[in-house]
Amino acid sequence: MKINVIGGEISRQEIDEYIEYGRKKYVGRQITGIDITLDGDFVNLEFHFGDTDFQRAYRSADYLVNDMDKINDAKQSEFKEKEKHKV
């Protein structure tokens, strides 16, 4: 994994914590790099991904979500009852 620290220096422990944060936030995605930009007391993280696989999108009430956990129980039940199309 390529790690760029811009605007200062940080400890290896802090870098590892940012990596862990990215892994928890982007479950199932392959993180290939991180740009860590330091700006005083603020830190900007930009994650780079190597996966180009299609992510499933679910249409719910005219908006798209990529994770069923983001929609309510009634809508999840509705998705389970729908007939799936063959690809």
Buried (B, 14 or more C-beta within 10 A) or exposed (E): EEEEBEEEEBEEEEBEEBBEEBEEEEEEBEBEEBBBBBEEEEBEEEBBEEEEEEEEEBEBEEEEBEEEEEBEEEBBEEEEEEEEEEE
